[in-house]
Amino acid sequence: MMKLRLLTLSVSSAVLLAACSGGTPFVSVDAPEAPAIDAPLTVPPLSSFAETSARQLSGQYTQASWSDLPGWEQAQVDNLWLTLLNNCRGLMRPISGSLTIPARATPQAWQPVCKAVAESGQPARSNDAAFVKNFLQTHLMPWKVSGANGSRNTVTGYYEPVVRGSLTQGGVYQWPMYAPPADLLTIDLGSVYPELAGKRIRGKLEGNKVVPYDTREQINASANKPPVIAWLDDPVEAFFLQIQGSGRVLLDNGETLRLAYADHNGRPYTSIGKWLADKGELPISQASMQNIKAWAKANPGRVNEMLNANQAMVFFRPEKVTDEAIGPKGAYGIPLIAQRSVAVDPTFVPLGSPLFLSTTQPGSTEPLQTVVFAQDTGAAIKGAARTDFFWGSGPEAGNLAGKMKQQGEVWILWPKQAGAPSAR
């Protein structure tokens, strides 16, 4: 999950101090709660949105009808209205016009639809299929998304791991999860070279020069480590939590802490499964999380060697878990909802767009045809109709996500009378 920036949120009402040896303590203080996901929706007047230039999208968008959507009549609506309402919170935010953030659906196009959502009188957690489907068909029009290579693309899955940890280092809790270091620089190249708008690099200052930021191995070996939020009990679980970009930590004090993506060190990602295969330790076909964990337990003296093969390091921010049904925030800045949120390539599908996804269940030919919302991005999610399906939290979600590598097609559900999909 590609997330945004460091926030200081507390896990409990007390100030949290994660004491550690070899890592700066992370201190977070109380911060205002975000609006509940089912709180009433406020929609600003159309005149309040700044007129910013349209963002160019890379796809081809062909107008379709609802009858063109395979399985639409059978599609379930569990949590669909709740996700639509929550998605409108993102759509109705002010726009900056900055090219350094992913393209988002044009708010002006959506203001009348979100106003109708707010004024519908429908409960936030309504699963009234007849009402929800009629609302969508009344206000929205499907547009099929395609690119140079056609309209079909890979559909994968992701999830939020649930792991065990502690706020203090000791016993089995030896694997640190870091907050962003104070010396990490993010440089917007577009501010200097307009042709590089949207491109960023990460580094640090050495004297008067900006150099690449430290690798994973260098960070862990440094005498001045980043602040530690929590210590986990398993190195492979910690590694895969970084890959997913977010996770819930069941703390030894009985509380639950969410680690949400905050930043990364800018170094390239290397698969530890591929590293094990290249070393002759595991066939690449057997490099599952379970087998990697088993190898780590059998080779404790080589765990750091394996992990350090990947130079990339993800940094986190702590968040409260206030609703068990709600996932972490995606790149769109609003909480993900299991089986309703997806990651997309925003150069083809602007963030905040509802979609109709036609694919199949993980490792199966059984149809999976449903309405989802473009609320996240990912480094590997590139191309038209390329989609990463958020399954939720925990082992069952992880099992489904790990099996999912299907083909699928996508239609953007766009406001009627607003023309083709557009972005700002």
C-alpha positions in Angstrom: 0.0 0.0 0.0 1.5 3.3 -1.0 0.6 5.6 1.8 1.2 9.3 2.5 3.1 11.0 5.3 4.0 10.6 9.0 1.3 11.5 11.5 1.6 11.3 15.3 -1.3 9.3 16.5 -1.6 7.5 19.8 -2.5 3.9 20.4 -4.2 4.6 23.8 -5.1 7.8 25.7 -1.7 7.8 27.3 1.5 9.0 25.6 3.1 6.0 24.0 6.8 5.5 24.5 8.5 2.6 22.7 11.7 2.1 24.7 14.4 0.2 22.8 18.1 -0.6 22.7 19.7 0.5 19.5 16.7 2.5 18.2 15.4 6.0 19.1 12.2 5.8 21.1 9.1 6.7 19.2 6.8 9.1 21.1 3.3 9.8 19.8 0.8 12.1 21.3 -3.0 12.3 21.2 -4.4 13.7 17.9 -8.0 14.5 16.8 -9.9 11.5 15.6 -10.8 11.3 11.9 -14.5 11.3 11.1 -16.1 7.9 11.6 -16.5 6.0 8.4 -20.3 6.1 8.8 -20.6 9.7 10.0 -22.9 12.1 8.0 -21.4 13.3 4.7 -20.9 17.0 4.2 -20.8 18.1 0.5 -19.4 21.6 -0.3 -21.0 23.8 -3.0 -19.8 23.3 -6.5 -18.4 26.9 -6.5 -15.9 26.0 -3.7 -13.7 23.9 -6.0 -10.7 25.5 -7.5 -10.4 25.4 -11.3 -7.3 23.4 -11.9 -6.0 22.0 -15.2 -7.1 18.6 -16.2 -4.7 15.7 -15.8 -4.0 13.7 -19.0 -5.1 10.0 -18.7 -3.4 7.3 -20.7 -6.4 5.0 -21.3 -9.1 4.6 -23.9 -12.6 4.9 -22.4 -15.6 3.5 -24.3 -19.1 4.3 -23.1 -21.1 1.2 -22.2 -24.5 0.3 -20.7 -25.3 -1.4 -17.4 -26.4 -4.4 -19.4 -22.9 -4.8 -20.8 -21.5 -5.5 -17.3 -21.2 -9.3 -16.8 -22.9 -10.4 -13.6 -24.2 -7.0 -12.7 -27.7 -8.4 -11.9 -26.2 -10.9 -9.5 -23.6 -8.5 -7.9 -23.8 -8.3 -4.1 -24.0 -4.9 -2.3 -22.5 -5.7 1.1 -20.7 -2.5 2.4 -21.2 -1.0 -1.1 -23.2 2.0 0.1 -20.8 2.5 3.1 -17.8 2.6 0.7 -19.6 5.0 -1.7 -20.3 7.4 1.1 -16.8 7.2 2.5 -15.4 7.5 -1.1 -17.3 10.8 -1.4 -15.3 12.1 1.6 -12.2 11.8 -0.6 -13.9 13.1 -3.7 -15.1 16.2 -1.9 -11.8 17.3 -0.6 -10.2 20.5 -1.9 -7.8 20.0 -4.9 -4.3 21.4 -5.1 -3.5 20.9 -8.7 -0.1 19.4 -7.7 1.3 16.9 -10.2 3.3 15.2 -7.4 0.3 13.3 -6.2 -1.6 10.6 -8.2 -4.4 11.7 -10.5 -7.8 11.8 -8.7 -11.3 11.9 -10.1 -12.5 15.4 -11.0 -14.5 16.6 -7.9 -16.7 18.9 -10.0 -18.0 15.9 -11.9 -18.8 14.1 -8.6 -20.3 16.9 -6.5 -23.9 16.4 -7.7 -23.7 12.6 -7.1 -22.1 13.0 -3.7 -24.8 15.6 -2.8 -27.4 13.0 -3.8 -25.7 10.4 -1.5 -25.7 12.8 1.4 -29.4 13.7 0.9 -30.6 10.2 0.2 -31.6 9.5 3.8 -30.2 6.0 3.4 -28.3 4.6 6.4 -24.5 4.5 6.0 -24.4 0.7 6.5 -27.4 -0.1 4.3 -27.3 -3.2 2.3 -30.6 -2.6 0.5 -29.7 -4.1 -2.9 -32.6 -2.6 -4.8 -32.0 0.9 -3.6 -28.2 0.8 -4.0 -28.3 -0.6 -7.5 -31.0 1.8 -8.6 -29.0 4.7 -7.2 -25.9 3.7 -9.2 -27.9 3.2 -12.4 -29.7 6.5 -12.0 -26.6 8.6 -11.4 -23.7 6.8 -13.1 -22.6 5.5 -16.5 -20.1 2.6 -17.2 -17.0 3.4 -19.3 -14.8 0.4 -20.3 -11.1 1.0 -19.7 -8.5 -0.2 -22.2 -5.0 0.6 -23.2 -2.5 -0.1 -26.0 -2.5 -3.8 -25.0 -6.3 -4.2 -24.8 -8.9 -4.2 -22.0 -7.8 -7.3 -20.1 -5.0 -7.2 -17.4 -3.8 -9.0 -14.3 -5.8 -8.9 -11.1 -3.8 -9.7 -8.0 -4.7 -9.4 -4.3 -3.3 -7.8 -1.1 -4.2 -7.8 2.5 -3.4 -6.4 5.9 -1.3 -8.8 8.0 -2.0 -9.4 11.7 1.2 -9.9 13.7 2.4 -10.0 17.3 4.6 -7.4 18.9 5.6 -5.3 21.8 6.3 -1.6 22.4 9.6 -2.6 24.1 12.4 -4.8 22.9 12.9 -8.1 24.8 12.4 -11.8 24.7 11.0 -12.9 21.3 10.3 -9.2 20.3 13.5 -8.4 18.5 12.5 -7.1 15.0 12.0 -3.3 14.8 9.4 -1.5 12.8 10.6 2.0 12.2 9.0 5.5 11.9 10.6 7.7 9.2 14.1 8.9 10.1 14.6 12.6 10.7 17.3 12.9 8.0 15.2 11.4 5.2 14.8 13.9 2.3 12.1 13.7 -0.4 13.0 15.8 -3.4 10.3 16.8 -5.9 12.2 16.9 -9.2 9.2 18.6 -10.9 9.8 21.7 -8.9 13.1 22.1 -10.7 12.5 20.4 -14.0 8.8 20.7 -15.1 9.2 17.8 -17.5 9.8 15.6 -14.4 6.5 16.5 -12.7 5.4 13.8 -10.4 8.9 12.3 -10.0 10.5 12.2 -6.6 13.8 10.9 -5.2 14.7 10.1 -1.6 18.1 10.7 0.0 20.0 12.4 2.7 22.6 15.2 3.1 26.3 14.4 3.4 28.0 17.7 3.7 26.5 19.8 0.9 25.6 16.8 -1.3 22.4 14.8 -1.5 23.2 11.1 -1.6 21.0 8.0 -1.7 19.5 7.1 1.6 20.9 4.1 3.6 20.0 0.5 2.6 18.2 -1.8 4.9 21.5 -3.3 6.1 23.0 0.2 6.8 19.9 1.4 8.7 19.9 -1.7 11.0 23.7 -1.4 11.5 23.6 2.4 12.2 24.3 3.8 15.6 21.6 6.4 14.9 18.7 4.2 13.9 15.2 5.6 13.1 12.6 5.8 15.9 11.1 2.3 16.6 7.4 2.1 16.9 7.1 -1.6 17.8 9.1 -4.8 18.0 7.8 -7.9 16.3 8.4 -11.5 17.2 9.1 -12.9 13.7 11.5 -11.5 11.1 9.7 -12.9 8.0 6.3 -11.6 9.3 8.0 -8.2 9.7 9.4 -8.3 6.2 6.0 -9.3 4.6 4.3 -6.5 6.6 6.6 -4.1 4.9 5.7 -5.6 1.5 2.0 -5.2 2.2 2.6 -1.6 3.4 0.4 -1.9 6.5 -0.5 -4.3 9.3 -2.1 -4.7 12.6 0.1 -5.6 15.6 -1.5 -7.5 18.5 0.5 -6.0 21.4 1.6 -8.0 24.4 -0.3 -5.4 26.6 -3.6 -6.5 25.0 -4.0 -3.5 22.7 -4.0 -3.4 18.9 -1.8 -1.0 16.9 -2.0 -0.4 13.2 1.3 0.3 11.4 0.4 2.4 8.3 2.7 3.2 5.5 4.5 6.5 6.0 7.6 6.5 3.7 10.4 4.4 2.3 14.2 4.7 1.8 14.0 5.0 -2.0 16.1 1.8 -2.6 15.0 -0.9 -5.1 13.0 -3.8 -3.9 14.5 -7.3 -4.2 12.4 -10.5 -3.6 13.8 -12.6 -0.8 12.1 -15.6 -2.5 14.2 -15.0 -5.6 17.3 -14.6 -3.4 16.6 -18.0 -1.8 16.1 -19.5 -5.3 19.3 -18.0 -6.7 21.2 -19.4 -3.7 19.8 -22.8 -4.3 18.0 -22.8 -0.9 14.4 -23.1 -2.3 12.9 -23.7 -5.8 11.3 -20.4 -6.9 8.0 -22.3 -7.2 8.1 -23.1 -3.5 9.1 -19.6 -2.2 5.9 -19.0 -0.3 5.7 -17.0 2.9 5.3 -20.3 4.8 8.3 -21.9 3.3 10.4 -18.8 3.7 9.5 -18.7 7.4 10.4 -22.4 7.8 13.8 -21.7 6.1 14.4 -18.8 8.5 13.7 -21.0 11.5 16.0 -23.7 10.2 18.8 -21.1 9.4 18.6 -18.4 12.2 22.2 -17.4 11.6 21.4 -16.4 8.0 18.2 -14.5 8.5 19.8 -11.1 8.3 21.7 -12.1 5.2 18.5 -13.0 3.5 16.6 -9.9 4.6 19.5 -7.6 3.7 19.4 -8.9 0.1 16.5 -6.5 -0.2 17.9 -2.9 0.1 14.4 -1.4 0.4 13.0 -0.3 3.8 9.5 0.9 4.5 8.8 3.3 7.4 5.5 3.4 9.3 3.2 5.6 11.3 1.0 4.3 14.2 -2.8 4.5 14.0 -5.6 3.6 16.2 -7.8 0.7 15.3 -11.3 2.1 16.0 -13.4 -0.3 13.8 -12.4 -3.9 13.2 -14.2 -3.9 9.8 -12.1 -1.0 8.5 -8.7 -1.4 6.9 -5.7 1.0 6.7 -5.7 4.1 4.6 -4.8 3.8 1.0 -3.0 6.2 -1.2 -6.3 8.1 -1.6 -6.1 8.9 2.1 -9.3 7.2 3.2 -9.7 3.8 4.9 -9.9 0.7 2.7 -12.8 -1.6 3.1 -12.4 -5.3 2.5 -13.5 -6.5 -0.9 -14.6 -3.0 -1.9 -11.2 -1.2 -2.3 -8.6 -1.8 -5.0 -5.2 -0.4 -6.0 -5.0 0.8 -9.6 -2.6 2.6 -11.9 -3.9 6.3 -11.6 -2.6 7.2 -15.0 -5.4 5.1 -16.4 -8.0 5.1 -13.5 -8.1 8.3 -11.4 -8.2 7.7 -7.6 -11.7 8.0 -6.2 -13.4 6.3 -9.2 -15.9 3.5 -8.5 -15.3 0.6 -10.9 -17.1 -2.5 -12.0 -14.5 -5.4 -11.9 -15.1 -8.6 -13.8 -12.6 -11.3 -12.9 -12.5 -14.7 -11.1 -12.0 -15.9 -7.6 -8.4 -16.7 -6.5 -7.1 -19.8 -8.2 -10.5 -20.5 -9.7 -12.8 -20.0 -12.7 -15.7 -18.9 -10.4 -16.8 -15.4 -11.4 -15.9 -12.4 -9.1 -17.9 -9.6 -10.6 -18.4 -6.6 -8.2 -18.3 -2.9 -7.7 -15.0 -1.7 -6.2 -13.4 1.7 -5.6 -10.0 3.0 -6.8 -8.5 4.0 -3.4 -4.9 2.8 -3.5 -1.8 2.5 -5.7 1.2 0.2 -5.8 4.6 0.1 -7.4 3.8 -3.0 -9.4 0.3 -1.9 -10.4 0.8 -0.6 -13.9 -1.3 -0.5 -17.0 -5.0 -0.3 -18.0 -7.3 -2.6 -16.0 -4.4 -3.6 -13.8 -6.0 -4.1 -10.4 -4.9 -5.2 -6.9 -7.9 -6.4 -4.8 -7.9 -5.6 -1.1 -9.2 -8.8 0.7 -9.1 -7.4 4.3 -7.1 -8.3 7.4 -5.7 -11.5 8.8 -4.7 -15.0 7.7 -7.8 -15.9 5.6 -7.5 -12.6 3.7 -3.8 -13.3 3.3 -4.5 -16.8 1.9 -6.9 -15.4 -0.7 -4.6 -12.6 -1.6 -1.6 -15.0 -2.1 -3.6 -17.2 -4.5 -4.9 -14.4 -6.6 -3.4 -13.9 -10.1 -6.4 -13.7 -12.4 -7.3 -11.9 -15.6 -9.9 -9.2 -15.5 -11.6 -6.2 -17.1 -12.6 -2.9 -15.6 -15.4 -0.3 -16.2 -15.2 3.1 -14.6 -18.6 4.1 -13.2 -18.7 7.8 -14.0 -21.4 10.5 -13.4 -23.9 10.9 -16.2 -23.8 14.2 -18.1 -20.1 14.6 -17.1 -18.7 13.1 -20.3 -15.8 10.7 -20.3 -13.7 10.0 -17.1 -11.4 12.9 -16.2 -8.8 13.7 -13.6 -7.3 16.5 -11.6 
